[in-house]
Amino acid sequence: MLAPADVLPETSPVVVYQGPVVPPSPSGQASASKIKTEVSTAASFVARLLRATGYLSEDLLKEFTHSLEEALAEHYQHHWFPQAPCKGSGYRCLRINHKMDPLIGQAACTIGLTREQLFSLLPSELTMWVDPYEVSYRIGEDGSICILYESTPPVPTNANTTDMVSCKEELRFGRPSPSNLFMMTVSS
């Protein structure tokens, strides 16, 4: 069983990082190296939540972060679409809500934490979206969406700029009602 450890104080607040843009591959999918910034941002944020508890040593936090980065990169490898950032967003969403996210749980197991210990250390309600060009999170069902990382996607010369709306912008502004786009008929 793990014992509480001395940890370094938090040195910087969560900030929006305006990082370099990685050009998408022709297929629209990215290799693990092209999603490194987003994956690293997500894993580091979860590790910072754990660090704030004072329960884990820096070595265990580094091991946890590395394990979570690897798990996320592998999980997202064929579900990363820089040309359509919202595509696959639900698949890439990390969620703690009465159930532990399996990828976070897997990384915790590598450092000897049980799911029960993890539940006691992390917020009971956490949603994190890891999308091309943006990583954001919400604590609580009614919490505000906060951006951890954001970069500007390249705009192809032949594309409509409304195609590159972020997933969170769609949540904020709403989508057109399906009834406005489709006519459904029912026959008996």
Backbone torsions as a table, in degrees:
resi	resn	phi	psi	omega
1	MET	NA	142.9	-177.6
2	LEU	-80.7	145.2	177.1
3	ALA	-109.4	152.8	177.3
4	PRO	-57.6	145.6	-178.3
5	ALA	-130.5	156.8	173.8
6	ASP	-71.4	135.4	179.2
7	VAL	-126.4	158.2	177.2
8	LEU	-72.4	145.2	178.1
9	PRO	-67.7	152.4	176.4
10	GLU	-61.5	127.3	-175.0
11	THR	-101.4	-18.0	-179.1
12	SER	-147.1	146.7	178.2
13	PRO	-76.7	167.7	174.8
14	VAL	-67.8	127.1	-179.6
15	VAL	-130.4	158.5	174.9
16	VAL	-80.9	126.2	-179.3
17	TYR	-99.3	123.6	176.5
18	GLN	-97.3	83.7	-172.8
19	GLY	-91.6	176.5	179.2
20	PRO	-70.3	151.3	179.9
21	VAL	-95.8	131.0	177.4
22	VAL	-95.0	124.2	-179.3
23	PRO	-62.5	139.2	-179.7
24	PRO	-69.8	155.4	175.8
25	SER	-75.5	159.2	179.9
26	PRO	-57.8	-30.6	-178.3
27	SER	-77.7	-13.4	-177.1
28	GLY	90.6	-9.8	177.2
29	GLN	-102.5	155.1	-177.6
30	ALA	-117.4	150.6	172.6
31	SER	-76.7	169.2	-178.5
32	ALA	-58.4	-34.1	-178.0
33	SER	-68.4	-26.7	-178.3
34	LYS	-80.6	-11.1	178.9
35	ILE	-110.5	10.8	-174.3
36	LYS	-57.7	-43.4	-177.4
37	THR	-62.9	-46.9	-178.8
38	GLU	-64.9	-44.4	-179.7
39	VAL	-65.3	-43.5	179.1
40	SER	-63.1	-40.3	178.2
41	THR	-61.6	-46.1	-179.3
42	ALA	-64.2	-47.8	-178.1
43	ALA	-64.8	-40.4	179.5
44	SER	-65.1	-35.7	178.9
45	PHE	-65.3	-45.2	178.8
46	VAL	-62.8	-40.3	178.0
47	ALA	-64.0	-36.4	177.8
48	ARG	-66.1	-36.4	175.3
49	LEU	-62.7	-42.2	178.6
50	LEU	-68.2	-39.4	179.3
51	ARG	-59.5	-38.3	-177.1
52	ALA	-62.3	-21.1	179.6
53	THR	-76.9	-21.4	-177.3
54	GLY	74.3	10.5	-174.1
55	TYR	-87.8	-26.9	-173.6
56	LEU	-114.4	145.6	176.2
57	SER	-74.5	163.5	178.0
58	GLU	-62.0	-36.8	178.8
59	ASP	-63.6	-43.3	177.8
60	LEU	-66.1	-38.1	178.3
61	LEU	-64.6	-39.6	177.5
62	LYS	-64.9	-42.7	178.4
63	GLU	-63.8	-42.9	177.4
64	PHE	-60.5	-47.4	-178.9
65	THR	-59.6	-46.6	179.9
66	HIS	-61.4	-44.8	-180.0
67	SER	-63.1	-42.6	179.7
68	LEU	-67.9	-39.1	176.7
69	GLU	-58.9	-45.6	179.6
70	GLU	-63.1	-44.2	-179.3
71	ALA	-63.8	-43.2	-179.9
72	LEU	-65.8	-46.0	-179.3
73	ALA	-59.8	-42.8	179.0
74	GLU	-66.8	-43.9	-178.1
75	HIS	-64.6	-36.5	-175.6
76	TYR	-89.8	-8.4	-169.9
77	GLN	-48.4	-44.3	-178.4
78	HIS	-105.0	17.4	-179.2
79	HIS	-132.5	39.8	-177.8
80	TRP	-126.3	112.3	-173.2
81	PHE	-126.4	87.2	-178.1
82	PRO	-59.5	-28.0	179.4
83	GLN	-76.0	-20.1	178.6
84	ALA	-139.6	77.2	-172.2
85	PRO	-55.9	-27.9	-179.8
86	CYS	-78.1	-22.7	179.8
87	LYS	-62.7	122.1	-179.7
88	GLY	83.8	8.3	-177.3
89	SER	-61.0	-40.1	178.3
90	GLY	-63.7	-37.1	178.4
91	TYR	-65.9	-35.8	-177.4
92	ARG	-87.4	-3.4	-177.8
93	CYS	-72.7	131.0	173.4
94	LEU	-97.2	133.9	-171.9
95	ARG	-141.6	130.2	169.1
96	ILE	-120.6	115.8	-179.3
97	ASN	-161.4	85.6	-176.3
98	HIS	68.4	-8.2	174.0
99	LYS	-138.1	143.5	178.5
100	MET	-82.0	136.7	174.8
101	ASP	-59.0	130.9	-174.7
102	PRO	-63.3	-33.1	-179.9
103	LEU	-71.6	-39.9	175.9
104	ILE	-66.4	-41.7	177.9
105	GLY	-62.0	-40.0	178.9
106	GLN	-63.2	-44.2	179.1
107	ALA	-65.5	-37.1	179.6
108	ALA	-66.2	-36.9	178.8
109	CYS	-61.9	-31.4	-179.1
110	THR	-66.5	-20.3	178.1
111	ILE	-109.5	10.2	174.2
112	GLY	89.1	9.6	177.0
113	LEU	-85.4	135.9	173.4
114	THR	-83.5	165.2	177.2
115	ARG	-63.0	-35.0	178.8
116	GLU	-64.5	-43.5	176.7
117	GLN	-62.5	-41.8	180.0
118	LEU	-62.3	-42.4	176.7
119	PHE	-58.6	-36.9	-178.6
120	SER	-76.0	-17.9	-176.9
121	LEU	-97.6	-25.8	-176.9
122	LEU	-106.3	161.1	176.6
123	PRO	-57.9	145.8	-178.8
124	SER	-71.8	-22.3	177.6
125	GLU	-129.3	109.1	178.9
126	LEU	-141.1	129.6	174.0
127	THR	-125.1	130.5	177.3
128	MET	-130.8	128.9	177.7
129	TRP	-103.5	124.1	178.7
130	VAL	-114.8	97.8	-175.8
131	ASP	-121.1	158.1	173.5
132	PRO	-55.1	129.0	176.3
133	TYR	76.4	-1.4	-179.5
134	GLU	-157.9	135.5	170.7
135	VAL	-126.3	124.7	-179.4
136	SER	-139.7	165.5	-178.0
137	TYR	-147.2	164.7	173.9
138	ARG	-142.9	131.4	174.5
139	ILE	-105.3	123.0	-175.7
140	GLY	88.1	154.4	-179.9
141	GLU	-66.4	-32.6	-177.0
142	ASP	-107.1	12.6	-178.9
143	GLY	-72.2	163.8	176.7
144	SER	-76.6	150.4	174.7
145	ILE	-83.3	124.9	-179.0
146	CYS	-114.4	138.4	-178.4
147	ILE	-95.3	127.0	176.3
148	LEU	-93.3	-37.4	-176.9
149	TYR	-144.9	139.5	177.3
150	GLU	-152.2	134.1	172.6
151	SER	-137.3	161.8	-177.2
152	THR	-88.8	122.3	178.1
153	PRO	-71.5	149.5	175.2
154	PRO	-67.5	141.9	178.7
155	VAL	-102.2	112.4	177.8
156	PRO	-61.8	145.9	-176.5
157	THR	-65.8	-25.8	-178.1
158	ASN	-102.0	12.2	-176.3
159	ALA	-103.9	153.4	173.9
160	ASN	-81.3	129.0	-175.9
161	THR	-64.3	-21.0	178.0
162	THR	-72.7	-14.0	177.4
163	ASP	-71.2	-19.2	-174.7
164	MET	-102.5	20.9	177.9
165	VAL	-65.8	135.9	-178.7
166	SER	-71.5	161.0	-179.8
167	CYS	-62.6	-39.4	-179.8
168	LYS	-69.6	-32.6	175.4
169	GLU	-64.0	-37.1	176.6
170	GLU	-63.4	-38.5	177.1
171	LEU	-65.2	-41.9	-177.3
172	ARG	-68.6	-43.6	-173.1
173	PHE	-96.7	-13.0	178.8
174	GLY	82.6	160.4	178.6
175	ARG	-110.7	157.0	175.9
176	PRO	-64.0	144.1	179.9
177	SER	-64.7	137.1	177.4
178	PRO	-56.5	-30.4	-179.6
179	SER	-66.1	-22.3	176.5
180	ASN	-79.2	-19.6	-175.5
181	LEU	-104.3	-26.9	-174.8
182	PHE	-130.3	149.9	173.4
183	MET	-112.6	126.0	-178.9
184	MET	-106.6	139.3	175.6
185	THR	-123.2	146.6	178.7
186	VAL	-122.5	129.7	176.4
187	SER	-123.0	152.4	180.0
188	SER	-114.3	NA	NA
